Amino acid sequence: MRRLLVLFDLDDTLVDRRGTLDRWAAEFTARHGLGDEERAYVLGMVAERAYPSTFDAIRIRYRLPTSADELWRAYCADIAALGSCPSEVLDGLAELRVAGWRVGVATNGAVDIQRSKLRATGISERVDGVFVSEEADARKPQTRHFALAATRCGTKLGDGGWMVGDNPVNDVGGGRSAGLSTIWISNDRSWPLGNPEPDHTAPHARAAIDLLLLHSADHTRTTT
């Protein structure tokens, strides 16, 4: 039987990036003797996406004696240590594979930090493949990103599948353009008007996994 593909976004889908960044910014400013008023600036610098060059700008602004490379490595280690994936989500990823799914992660960002998070949270051990945009300069919502992620999972977009994520443009819009069905992780938000709606909405990743497990059970019944 052909295995169904599902790709998951990483940040604010499988892991709580916003909460982790808040904790990191508080620790970073305290560690370097910066006032509380600087926390918002530091957080703003990494909020959208962080790269080694981000820490060169931070180093210059605060005249830190630590090199940008050292600050970047510390950031990767700190974010990996502070982040977590709920146990019920980790269990759900394993359940999907047992149910016959090919499970992958499709994420934008720098390889160092994203791979660190995947290892530290245990996600990397529970998926078939991972693609990080920096690896081939292919960012969501580009179809090439999803194609490369599917390849990492041992399949291809033409076989169909699902994309699960919290970003209406990158995950839902990009997934739809790539020919995938979509589940939007709402995180207690309302769907933004003017965007094509997802096939399903779920409050969090575990609920999305449960929807997929139901879908695979229905798929099995209709094809046997």
PAMAR-517126 format. One record per atom (N, C-alpha, C, O): x, y, z. Coordinates in steps of 0.001 Angstrom, whole numbers, plus 500000, padded with zeros to 6 digits. Example, Ala and Ser with C-alpha at 12.3 -4.5 7.8 and 13.67 -1.06 7.14 Angstrom:
<nodes>
513190494310507800 512300495500507800 513200496700507800 514236496681508465 512850497750507080 513670498940507140 512900500030507870 513409501138508039 
</nodes>
This chain:
<nodes>
500847498800500000 500000500000500000 500881501248500000 501853501327500752 500541502216499160 501305503460499099 501177504227500406 500079504408500934 502325504675500922 502331505425502173 502015506891501902 502577507486500982 501129507473502688 500768508880502569 501872509760503154 502534509382504121 502060510932502559 503060511892503020 502410512984503855 501346513493503500 503049513343504964 502669514551505694 503935515291506087 504868514708506640 503952516583505794 505051517464506159 504583518407507260 503499518985507171 505386518559508278 505092519465509381 506068520637509371 507273520459509190 505531521828509569 506363522979509906 506955522724511286 506412521935512058 508062523385511601 508693523188512911 508264524243513922 507635523914514929 508596525509513667 508410526565514663 506955526959514828 506267527278513859 506494526932516081 505116527261516449 504110526295515835 502916526581515751 504627525137515406 503764524027515006 504120522817515860 503298522346516646 505347522310515708 505802521207516552 506461521698517833 506415521012518855 507075522881517790 507695523461518985 507195524887519177 506787525551518224 507235525345520426 506766526691520778 507927527679520618 508652527949521576 508096528208519427 509218529112519179 509060530432519927 510024530941520497 507851530988519927 507653532298520562 508004532254522045 508721533121522544 507498531247522744 507780531129524170 509250530899524444 509807531456525390 509886530075523615 511306529802523771 512138531063523574 513082531309524326 511793531864522566 512537533099522314 512382534095523461 513340534784523811 511197534180524046 510992535068525195 511930534691526333 512559535557526941 512020533391526619 512896532934527704 514360533179527356 515150533586528208 514716532926526092 516111533149525691 516491534618525816 517562534932526334 515628535530525348 515948536959525393 516156537429526827 517033538252527088 515355536912527762 515521537281529167 516864536796529695 517559537521530408 517225535566529341 518505535019529800 519691535728529148 520706535978529798 519560536049527866 520664536693527142 520964538069527724 522127538390527971 519950538878527946 520178540232528469 520749540178529884 521595540995530248 520283539208530684 520822539084532042 522281538634532003 523097539145532769 522620537700531138 523970537150531041 524985538221530640 526123538219531111 524561539131529769 525487540143529257 525330541493529952 525856542502529482 524616541510531058 524502542719531847 523732543831531167 524004545007531406 522776543480530326 521964544478529633 520693544732530425 520175543831531084 520196545945530360 518986546296531089 517753545650530501 517753545217529349 516697545587531301 515443544991530842 514899545701529606 514210545094528786 515214546999529476 514694547767528344 515305547296527024 514763547588525958 516424546573527080 517065546078525858 516494544735525399 516783544273524295 515689544121526246 515166542797525915 514308542828524651 514370541911523832 513512543879524497 512626543970523322 513449544070522038 513092543479521019 514551544821522090 515389544947520885 516004543600520518 515940543177519364 516595542936521493 517231541642521242 516206540643520708 516478539910519758 515035540623521326 513980539710520879 513547540044519457 513310539145518650 513444541326519151 513047541734517811 514050541326516749 513671541054515610 515320541278517105 516361540901516152 516251539439515720 516614539097514594 515753538574516608 515678537146516285 514248536674516039 514027535505515723 513275537577516184 511877537155516151 511466536541514827 510815535496514806 511833537172513722 511447536649512411 512291535435512051 511750534380511718 513594535572512113 514514534466511838 515914534920512190 516276536060511900 516717534061512809 518063534428513233 519113533694512405 518943532530512042 520195534400512116 521339533844511390 522608534348512072 522528535244512912 523778533799511737 525019534298512357 525194535808512229 525686536451513156 524796536386511087 524949537828510897 524111538634511887 524447539773512211 523022538038512364 522186538711513363 523017539052514600 522850540117515193 523892538161514975 524650538348516208 525846539264516018 526412539756516994 526230539495514785 527240540520514531 526646541887514834 527306542739515429 525391542097514422 524724543371514696 524509543562516199 524695544664516715 524123542502516897 523925542596518345 525247542877519048 525301543694519966 526314542203518621 527637542400519225 528100543846519076 528623544444520016 527899544397517880 528329545776517626 527510546759518456 528064547689519042 526214546560518506 525346547498519244 525744547582520722 525777548669521298 526047546429521332 526319546404522769 527814546304523093 528201546188524255 528647546352522043 530107546304522231 530503545089523065 531290545192524006 529949543951522704 530229542716523438 531599542183523040 531954542238521863 532376541672523986 533709541146523669 533658539781522963 534644539354522364 532526539115523036 532369537795522429 532184537925520925 531498538836520462 532787537024520157 532660537086518700 531257536716518258 530515536061518989 530900537143517050 529579536817516512 529404535312516373 528313534795516617 530455534602515985 530371533150515843 530094532482517185 529289531554517269 530760532953518228 530535532387519565 529118532678520049 528467531817520641 528646533895519793 527279534246520175 526273533381519428 525277532949520008 526524533125518152 525630532277517356 525611530837517881 524545530237518014 526785530292518176 526835528926518696 526134528826520039 525449527842520316 526303529842520872 525622529840522168 524106529927521981 523342529275522692 523687530743521010 522254530865520718 521672529517520293 520621529111520790 522343528829519386 521864527522518925 521727526555520095 520726525850520213 522747526527520962 522713525620522110 521615526008523091 520913525144523615 521464527312523341 520460527777524298 519043527487523814 518209527003524579 518770527786522540 517426527565522001 517092526080522005 515963525696522311 518068525246521668 517836523806521694 517533523327523110 516669522474523313 518253523882524093 518049523470525480 516723523969526047 516086523287526849 516314525160525626 515094525752526165 513834525208525485 512761525204526088 513958524751524238 512792524310523489 512356522912523859 513116522139524442 511122522599523513 510598521255523772 509453520967522815 508820521879522283 509206519700522612 508049519251521842 507192518429522787 507710517507523417 505900518722522914 505052517976523848 505123516474523606 505175516022522462 505126515709524685 505247514254524569 504126513657523734 504337512677523020 502929514245523818 501813513702523037 502011513931521539 501507513166520718 502749514989521187 503054515235519773 504119514254519294 504000513695518203 505163514039520103 506186513055519755 505557511673519570 505875510954518623 504665511318520487 503971510033520364 503149509993519081 503086508969518400 502521511123518761 501682511180517562 502478511002516289 502007510353515355 503683511568516230 504541511387515053 504863509908514856 504848509399513735 505154509230515962 505427507793515884 504178507022515450 504270506072514672 503019507431515951 501768506761515585 501480506905514095 500998505969513457 501773508069513548 501560508273512113 502412507306511291 501936506729510313 503644507135511681 504520506231510920 504045504788511037 504085504037510062 503598504402512222 503059503056512400 501817502860511536 501568501767511028 501030503945511372 499805503883510575 500085503934509077 499155503874508273 501361504044508692 501699503980507280 502030505301506620 502132505365505395 502200506358507402 502537507667506843 504048507825506686 504827507275507464 504449508586505664 505802509121505605 505732510500506248 504968511357505805 506515510710507275 506424511925508085 507704512744507918 508808512230508095 507543514020507577 508698514879507391 508525516232508036 507425516606508443 509623516965508127 509629518350508605 510103519236507462 511135518970506847 509349520282507184 509686521265506150 509745522622506828 508711523179507195 510958523165506999 511110524378507792 512046525381507139 513068525008506564 511694526645507232 512613527715506859 513611527931507994 513351527580509145 514755528515507648 515702528866508694 517112528392508405 517402527841507343 517983528622509380 519380528212509287 519519526757509718 518838526303510638 520405526037509046 520568524610509316 520997524374510767 520450523496511435 521969525147511261 522512524916512602 521418524913513662 521302523977514452 520622525970513666 519637526110514733 518482525134514565 518024524552515548 518003524944513345 516860524057513149 517229522609513444 516457521892514082 518397522171512990 518834520800513271 519079520604514769 518801519533515308 519597521634515440 519810521535516892 518485521325517612 518390520500518521 517467522070517206 516153521930517837 515561520544517584 514978519933518480 515717520064516363 515164518755516019 515813517641516829 515135516717517277 517126517729517017 517817516706517812 517443516799519286 517137515789519919 517468518016519829 517246518193521262 515830517807521683 515632517296522786 514861518042520831 513472517739521180 513090516284520922 512045515828521386 513926515553520186 513595514171519857 512779514017518594 512396512904518237 512503515129517905 511692515057516689 512434514307515582 511833513520514850 513741514554515462 514502513960514359 514452512444514367 514586511811513320 514258511852515549 514207510394515656 512841509833515265 512679508620515130 511868510713515087 510498510259514867 509946510641513498 508746510520513253 510825511103512606 510380511466511263 511251510758510224 512348510286510523 510730510699508997 511457510039507912 512461510957507224 513449510487506660 512214512247507269 513106513166506587 512891514596507028 511836514943507560 513908515433506801 513871516853507176 514482517661506048 515500517279505470 513844518792505740 514479519746504836 514433521131505462 513373521610505865 515610521775505540 515745523136506064 516100524047504901 516988523727504110 515420525170504790 515527526019503600 516962526397503253 517308526462502073 517807526650504257 519175527094503996 519992526040503248 520990526369502608 519576524788503325 520345523710502699 520416523855501184 521397523442500566 519381524439500584 519383524575499119 518789525904498674 518376526043497523 518742526884499577 518185528197499265 516801528063498634 516511528667497601 515968527272499267 514587527070498810 513675527261500011 513591526398500884 512992528401500047 512182528762501205 510696528566500926 510220528792499814 509981528142501956 508527528198501854 508119529657501651 508695530530502299 507173529953500802 506192529055500170 506580528516498796 505700528072498060 507850528535498420 508253528025497114 507951526525497009 508212525757497935 507401526134495871 507074524716495666 508316523844495766 508237522706496229 509462524363495338 510703523586495393 511025523155496814 511577522074497019 510694523974497789 510933523609499183 510174522332499532 510744521404500105 508908522288499191 508082521121499515 508535519892498722 508501518768499225 508954520121497490 509439519006496665 510685518380497278 510811517157497326 511609519223497750 512824518716498364 512518518008499690 513142516998500015 511566518535500443 511170517880501696 510550516511501415 510819515547502131 509725516428500380 509126515144500016 510201514139499617 510132512968499992 511191514597498859 512285513726498450 513035513179499654 513424512012499673 513240514033500669 513925513585501887 513147512468502589 513716511662503325 511855512440502346 511010511414502957 510844510189502058 510103509265502392 511529510185500929 511474509046500039 510262508999499145 509852507925498703 509680510163498870 508505510205498005 508585511464497143 509627512116497092 507481511808496463 507472513008495624 506104513664495703 505109513035496062 506080514958495354 504836515719495480 503711515140494637 502545515208495025 504052514574493495 503022514030492619 502213512927493247 501126512605492767 502729512330494327 501991511276495018 500940511839495975 500153511087496549 500930513172496145 499959513794497047 500428513776498490 501492513240498800 499639514359499361 499992514390500776 499428515617501463 498509516262500958 499995515935502632 499482516996503488 500618517880503982 501756517434504132 500280519156504234 501178520091504891 500480520630506122 499333521071506049 501169520598507259 500619521068508535 501506522197509041 502711522009509202 500923523371509296 501729524476509801 500902525646510272 499689525692510067 501577526602510914 500880527734511525 500860528976510648 500130529921510947 501644528999509573 501742530210508756 500768530145507577 500874529242506747 499814531091507487 498825531047506407 499431531122505012 498914530505504080 500525531875504856 501144532040503542 502152530928503265 502041530218502266 503125530779504143 504208529822503905 503739528379503926 504116527585503064 502915528039504913 502522526647505092 501245526284504336 501209525310503585 500203527079504547 498926526756503902 498949527144502426 498659526317501562 499291528396502135 499347528825500742 500398528073499948 500145527636498826 501580527924500535 502648527203499853 502316525741499654 502553525178498585 501763525124500693 501380523728500579 500321523502499523 500395522547498749 499327524388499494 498270524279498480 498854524408497073 498500523635496183 499749525384496867 500357525574495551 501194524363495133 501353524088493943 501725523645496124 502527522460495842 501669521215495628 502197520126495404 500354521373495696 499453520242495464 499140519422496695 498648518299496587 499422519977497875 499173519261499119 497888519744499776 497532520917499662 497195518847500460 496106519253501343 496728519907502572 497891519653502886 495968520741503266 496580521543504328 495773521511505617 494544521431505611 496509521576506723 495914521775508052 496617522971508671 497842522995508790 495831523960509062 496385525161509682 496355525004511198 495318524667511770 497493525248511848 497565525267513308 497250526684513768 498038527606513555 496104526848514395 495615528205514669 496293528877515851 496422530101515872 496736528088516851 497345528698518052 496466529823518602 496950530901518947 495163529542518673 494178530487519238 494013531761518417 493641532802518958 494287531689517109 494086532840516223 492917532570515288 492502531427515096 492395533646514710 491378533521513666 492061533529512309 493104534159512134 491469532824511346 492041532782510013 492020534168509383 490975534819509395 493143534646508829 493171535985508237 492337536072506965 492510535273506045 491450537026506918 490579537187505767 491401537515504516 492435538178504589 490923537043503391 491602537314502128 492549536227501701 493038536247500572 492827535264502583 493685534135502237 492833532906501934 491846532663502628 493191532122500911 492464530873500651 492505529991501891 493567529797502482 491366529462502282 491279528728503543 491917527344503446 491957526750502369 492414526834504571 492988525486504597 491883524434504503 490698524737504649 492294523210504259 491317522114504239 490764521840505632 489593521492505788 491613521999506638 491198521815508031 491943522810508909 493009523304508542 491369523097510070 492022523907511091 492101523091512371 491143522412512740 493242523157513047 493424522457514321 494058523425515313 494863524269514918 493713523318516593 494272524260517570 495754524025517861 496463524948518264 496218522802517659 497611522466517945 497995521217517159 497154520596516509 499277520855517227 499790519772516386 499167518425516721 498910517627515819 498917518155518008 498339516857518361 496949516689517746 496599515605517279 496167517757517747 494841517686517125 494953517442515626 494140516719515050 495959518044514990 496173517813513560 496553516360513302 496085515753512339 497389515813514147 497788514408514009 496580513494514127 496454512522513382 495700513805515057 494494512984515216 493617513035513962 493027512029513568 493538514209513343 492789514325512080 493416513450510994 492708512785510238 494734513455510926 495430512660509918 495256511163510163 495113510386509220 495271510770511423 495071509355511737 493668508909511339 493484507794510852 492689509765511543 491327509452511094 491275509357509576 490620508475509021 491969510269508915 491996510258507448 492618508972506929 492115508378505976 493714508538507552 494371507324507073 493510506095507326 493526505151506536 492749506102508438 491846504982508699 490740504937507654 490381503863507168 490195506112507304 489158506174506263 489734505749504918 489084505041504149 490971506194504641 491620505856503369 491814504348503246 491618503768502178 492205503720504362 492418502270504355 491129501528504100 491107500553503349 490026501991504734 488728501325504548 488236501430503109 487644500489502580 488482502582502475 487951502783501122 488797502126500039 488360501995498895 490014501712500405 490888501098499391 491084499602499619 491872498959498925 490365499057500591 490465497614500839 489121496937500585 489002495722500740 
</nodes>
